[in-house]
Amino acid sequence: MKKHASLIVIAFLSILSLNAQKLENSTLWKIEGNGLDKPSYLFGTIHITCDATLENDVLNALDRTTQIVLELDMDDPELQVGMMKGMYMKDGKTLKDLVSEEEYQSIDSLFIKNLGSSVKMMQNVKPFFLMSMLYPKYLDCPMQSFELQLMKIAEEQNEEIFGLETIEDQIQVFEEIPYEAQVKDLVRTAKDNLVYDKANFAKLLEVYKNEDITAMQDMMNDENYTGVAEYQNILLDNRNSNWIPKIKAFAEDQATFFGVGAGHLAGEKGVISLLKEEGYIVTPVREED
């Protein structure tokens, strides 16, 4: 349960960038060149899904590497503690300070209907975290996660898991985005009781199944998610840039399997493009590879 809670936090950070750059349809990419002794692999995940089965090409890449690096060190015993510390708004702010009475009642009804509890007990929780509690309701199936599958592989292969950032880094993202901006999507979601979000997420799962990482970008630049659109530099671009020297260090040390949200891969400021700018050869991996 604790691991699922952490996954819901990073699910927020799968927001995608503008200015999409068309790439081949693949969620698995090989990183070579630039002085690397052995290739590493970059795998785009989706944090919440109905089927997190790892394909043979991904399993082969895991066999060829000796450590796994995710967005967060998911087996860090302090992860849950850090997340809990960062959930709450500062300066005594509450949800009622951010919305009208009518909007508040709509959000409260949303929580009662879908989670069986009133939002009144969580009024000082940041809006993005409130929204995250509803994420499992987007699915019409038991929730699965690629990150949890990768953790199982790491345990089976007796490999360590590392993170490209800390939970404090991720919490800081939600400190830099105004609460008033965060609450917009929650208000919209409450108005139609998840109807739009569920339909949109079903489309996203289909796009992910097709491994079309560029289409994921186009799809996620949705006017119905304007609450985060203007902060994509904080949610995505800055983090991608910060990851590059860490990816470089891990890959230079040993053959590494990197697993990050698929939304981080494509685009001019995506991880693939940034790695190429650093001189790496980054190519899609096919099943027969």
N, C-alpha and C positions, 0 to 999 in steps of 0.2 A: 504493500500500500504506500509506503514512504517513497519507493522508487517511482510509482505511478504519479505521485504528487509532484515530484521533481520533473518528470517528463512533461507534465502539463504546463509547468513554468516555461520550459524551453520551447514548447510548442508555439508560444506567442512569438518567439524570435525567428519564426520561419517566414516572416514577411519578406516580400521579394522586391527587387530593385526595378527602377525605370530604365529606359534605354536598352531594351533587351537585345542581345547579340545572339543570332541564331547559331546553335551548336547541334551536333548530331544527337539523336535520341539515345541517351545512355545515362544511367545513374551511377555507373562505375567507370572510373578513369585511372589510367596508369601514369605515374609520375616518374620520369627518367631524366637522365642528362644532368648537366650543371654540376658535375663532379660526384654524383651519387654512385656508390659502389653497387647498390642493388635497388631495383625499383620499389617504390611505395605505391599505395593505392588510395584513391579518394572515392568514397561511396556516399551518395546523396540519399538520406533517409527521409521518411515521413514519420513524425513522432507519434502520431495517433492513427491507427488503421485497423481494418478488420482482419488483414492477413499479412503477417510479418515474416512469411517464409523467405528464407535466404536462398537465392538462386545459385546454381552450380558455379557460375563465374565468380560470385561473391565468396562462396566457400573456398574456391581455389585461391583467391587472393588472400584470404585469411590464412590459408595453409602456407603461403609464400612469405608471410610477414611474421614478425616476432613480438610485436606489441600493438595495442589498440588505443587510439586516441579519439575521444568523442568531444563534443562541445564542452561537456562537464565531466569531471571525474566522478562517474556515477556510483562508484563503490566507496566514495569518501564518507566516513561515518559522520562528519560534520555538515554534510550537505543539507540535510533536513533542518538542522538547527539554523543554519544561515538563511535558508529560505523563509523560515518562520519569522526571523528577525526583520526581514525586509518586506513583509507583506503589508505593513500598516502605513497609512498616510501620516505625514508629519504635521506639526503645528495644530494638532487637535481637529484636523479636517474630518468631516464625515460625508457620507453619500448625500445626505440631505442638503449639505452646503453646495452641492454641484448640480442638482436637478430641481425641477419644479415638483410640487406636491403630486401633481398628476403623474409625472414621470416616475417619481419614487414609488407610488402605488402600483404602477405598471411593472416595475422591476421586482417589487415585493411579490406580486402575483406570479411572476415568472419563476422565481425561486421556490415558492410554495408548490407550484404545479409540477416543476421538474425535479426539484431536489428534496421536497418534503419539509422544508424549513424556511422560516422567514429571513429576509435579508437584514432585519432589525438587529440581529445578533452579530452582524458583520459590517456594520456601518462604517467602521474606520479602516476597512480593508481597501487597498488600492483598487480602482475600477478594473484594471487589467487582470488582477488576480480574481476578482469576482467573476469576470467573464470566463476565466480559465476553468472555473468550477463547472461550467456548463459544457465544456468541450466534449466530454464523453457522451453527452446527449446528442451530439451531431451524428453519432453512429447508430445504426440499427443492428448492432452485433456487440459481442464482448470486445472490449478494447485490447488491442495488441500493440506492441512497440518493437521496432527494429533495434532500438538501443538495448532493450532487455535481451533480445536474441543475441546481440553482439557480446553482451556481458556473459551470457551462458557459454559462448564459444571461448571467451577469454579464460573462464574458469576451467573449462575442459582442457584447454591447451596450456594451462598454468602460466598465463601471461598477465602482465599488469595492465590496468586501464589508467590512462591519463586524460587530462582535460586541456582544451585550448584556452579556457578561461575559467574563472572561479564563479561560484554562486554570487559572490559580492559584485563581480563584474556585471553579471546579468541583472542583478537587482538595481544597479546604478542606472541601467537603461531606463527603468521605470521611474527613476528619480528625475531624469532629465526631460521627460515628456510631461507636460502639465496635466494635472488630474482632470481638468476641464476637457482636454483633448481625449484622454483615455475613456471618459465616460460616454462619449458619443455613440460608439458602437454598441455599448450595453443598452442604451436607451432605444436604439433602432431595433436591436434584437428583441427587447421586451415588447415592442409594439406588435410584432407578428408571431411571438412565441416560438422562435427558432426556425420558422418555416424557410426563410431565405437562406439562413446559415446552413441548415441541413442539406438543402438542395445544392448549394454552392460547394459544400464539402464533398458531396457525392461526386460531383464533376471533377473536383481536384483529385480524388482518389483514382478516378478513371484516367486522368492525364498522367498521374504518377505511374500507374500500371503500364502506360505506353512509354514511359521513361522520357517524355517530352519535357525536358527541364526548361526550355525556352517558353513553351506554351504555359507552363506553370507561372512564369513571370507575368505574361500577358493577362492571364486569368486573375491573378491576385491584385493587379492594378485596377481595382474595382471601385467605382464611385460610391458604392454602398459601404466601403470601409475607409471613408475619408478621415476618420478619427486618427488614423496612423499614417496616412499617405504622406503628409508633409514632414514626417519624422523618420523617413526611411534611411537617411544618413546615419541616424543614431541606432535604429533597429537592425540595420544590415551592413551598410557600406563601411562604417568605422570598424565594426567587428571583423569583417572580412580582412581589412587592411591589417588590423592588429594580429590576426592569426598567421599571416604569411611568415614572419620571422620564426614563429613557434613551429609551424609546419616544417620549415627549412631545418631547424635544429633537430627535430625528431627524426626526419628522414635522413639527415646526415649521420645520425648516431646509429640507426639500424633500420631495416626494412619495416615500414610502419603502415598499418591500416587505419586510415582516417575516416570517421563516420560523422557527417554533419548534415543538417537539414538540407534537402535538395534545393531549396530556394536560395541557398548560398552559392550554388555552382555557376550558374549562367550570368550573362550580363557583362557590360564593360567593367564593372567594379566587382564582379563575381570572383570567386576563388580560382577558377580555372584560368580566367584572363590574367589575374594578378600573378599567378605562378608562371605563366608563359612570359610575362614581362620580366620576371626574375631570371629568365633563361632556361627554365625547365621545359622538357618535352612532355606535354600532357595529352594523352590520346584515349579515346573511348575503348572500353574492353567489351568484346563480344563473347557470347556463350562458348563459341569454339576456341577462343583464346585460352 
